Amino acid sequence: MQYVKIISSGILALAACAPKDQIQSIPTMSLTDAMQMCRAQIESASKPKTEFGLGVEVGSNGHVRPRSDLSLTVDISSPKQKDKRYVRCVQQNAGLDPTDSYSAL
């Protein structure tokens, strides 16, 4: 069966999965801007997300059937993991360590 699905959702950056020694820190913004942006990204990722997909399913006999999916995603990262993501994000965007930790906010 072939399944086509249209989803309205964000795409996660794969750079967060790369080993730290393979990430190039090229400053693209000020430290303050990077800290604000990274804080907002982590807060946004911590909120529950829903995805709804609509599509069609084509069987081997050529019959076409409508199909829909609904999923709910909840971030269950520990505060320590969020701190690490925050530091890595700021380092990647500002080339410097943040002056605070995510959990201290």
C-alpha positions, 0 to 999 in steps of 0.5 A, spaced: 500 500 500 502 507 498 500 512 503 500 519 502 500 524 508 499 532 509 502 534 515 502 541 518 508 541 523 515 544 524 521 540 522 526 539 527 533 541 526 538 534 525 544 538 528 542 537 535 543 530 534 550 531 531 556 529 536 558 536 539 565 535 536 562 535 529 558 542 530 561 548 527 560 554 532 559 560 527 556 566 530 550 568 527 547 573 532 549 576 539 549 572 545 543 576 548 539 574 541 541 567 541 539 566 548 532 569 547 531 565 541 534 558 544 529 559 550 523 560 546 525 554 541 525 550 548 519 553 551 515 551 544 518 544 544 516 543 551 508 544 549 504 538 547 503 538 539 498 535 535 498 533 528 493 531 523 494 528 517 489 527 511 491 523 505 489 517 501 491 510 501 491 506 494 491 498 495 494 493 490 487 492 487 487 499 485 482 501 490 483 508 493 480 510 500 481 516 504 485 516 510 486 520 516 491 520 522 491 524 529 497 524 533 499 527 540 506 529 542 509 531 549 516 533 550 518 529 557 525 531 557 528 532 563 531 539 566 538 537 565 537 535 557 533 542 556 539 545 559 544 541 555 540 543 548 539 550 551 547 551 551 548 547 545 543 552 541 546 558 544 553 556 542 551 554 535 548 561 534 553 566 538 559 562 539 559 563 546 556 560 552 550 563 555 550 567 561 545 563 565 542 556 564 535 554 562 533 551 568 535 558 572 529 562 568 
